[in-house]
Amino acid sequence: MDIEQQYDKIYRYCLHRLRDGHLAEDVTQETFARYFAAGPRGTEHALRWLYIVARNLCADQRRRPPTEPLPEELPAPGDPDSALTALALRQAVAALPAEDQELILMRYVNQEPVSVIASVLGMSRFGVYRRTRAALETLRRALEEDEP
């Protein structure tokens, strides 16, 4: 298992769930600290274990009252059309239910296989495919509505 690559995936996952880079970094570090403290394990289920621990730590973190307001992130400067598309996509994804946002993040940002997603979310592979298609259709309709 490539720890550096998995660290990046878990960090992005935590960042998506917490929407705060500092908290996401802390939770990611805690996830890996628990992984290494648990001793040697087979690499077959290591990624699943990391996602489950990160998910639980993020849930614990979200239950705590916020200590400071979260900053609003804007797309990077560049082509105005791509910035507008990125903003529209971000808004459309934010309008999805939290479970669908998590699914989209794991599948398309972290590029996890369906088997890992199904295991982490406690769903069948067919359920993952079905929810992914439905979420993508919702995103497509939302983006088409935003077009002039």
N, C-alpha and C positions, 0 to 999 in steps of 0.2 A: 504494500500500500504506500503510495506517494503522499507522505504526511503534508508536504507543502501544498500540493494540489487540493487535498481534502480540507486543509485549513482554510484556503480561499473559498471553497464551496460553503463550508459551515459559516464563515464570516458573512458571506453574501446572504445566506439564509437568515442569520440573526439580524443583519442590517434591515432586511425586508420586514421582519416581524417586529423589530423594535423602533425602526426609523430614527436611530441615533447611532452615529458611528462609534462614539466612545463606549456606549453601553454594549453595542454589538461586539466590539473588540474585547471587552471584559468578559462577556458571556462566552465568546469563542475560546478565550484563554482558559476559562473555568471548565469548559467542555473537554478540552484536550488535557487539562490537568487531571481531571477525573478519569479520562481514558488511560493515561499513563500510570496513574495511581492504582488502577484496577489490575495491573499486571499484564503479562503477555496474553494475547488472544489471537485467534485465527483471523486472517484478513478478510475471510468470506463475509462475516457479519459485522465487521468493524464500522463500515460506513453507516449501516442501519443503526448501530448502537450510538454513533456520534450524532446522527440526526435526532434520535429520540431524546438523548440527554440535552442537546441544544434546544429542542422544542420545549422540554420541561423547564429548563432554566429561563427561556424567554417568557414562558407563561408566568413563572414566579416573578420575574422582573416587571412584567406589565401589571401585576397586582399591586406593586408598590406605588405609592403616590409619586408623581414626577417632581423632580427637584428644581428643574428649570424649564422654560418653554422650549419646544423643539423648533429649530430653524427651518424655514421653507427652502428647499433646494430647487434651483432652476436649472434647465438644460444648459450645457456648455455653449458658449458663443460659437457661431459658425454660420452655416447656411440657414437663413431665416425659415425656409420651408421645412428643413429637417428639424429645426428647433420647435416649430409649431406642431409637427407630426409627433415628435417625442413628448411634448406637453399633452397633446390630445390622447396619446396612448397611455401616458401615466395617469391621466384623469380617468380614462376608461377602465384601466386595471384597478384603480382605487375604488371604482364603483362596484366592482365584483365582490361577492361575499368573501370573507377572509379565507375560507377553505379553498376557494377557487384561485385566489391570489397565491396562496401557498403552493398549490398544484402547478400553476403557470411558472412560478419562480423555480421550483425544483426541476421541472421538465425542460424549460427553454433557456433559463439563465444558467442554472447549474448543470444542465444537460445530463440529468440522472436517468438511468434506464427505468422503464415502467415497473420492472420487478422491484427495484429499490423503493420507488414511490409507493407502490401498493403495500409493501411491507411496513414502511414508516407510517403511512396514513391508515393502515388497517383496512384496506380495500382489496377487492379482487382486481386483477389486471384489466378485466373487461370494464369494471367500474371506473378505473383510472382513464381508460380510453374514452368512455362515454362522457365523463365529466370534463375531460380536456376538450373534446369536440364541442360540448355545450358552451364552455367558457370562451373558446375561440369564436364561436358563432356570436355570442353576446358582444365580444370585443369588435368583431367585424361590423355588426349592426350599429354599435355606438360610434365607431369611426366614420361610417357612411353618413350618419345623421349630422356629424360635425362638419362635413364637407359642404362648401357653398354651392 
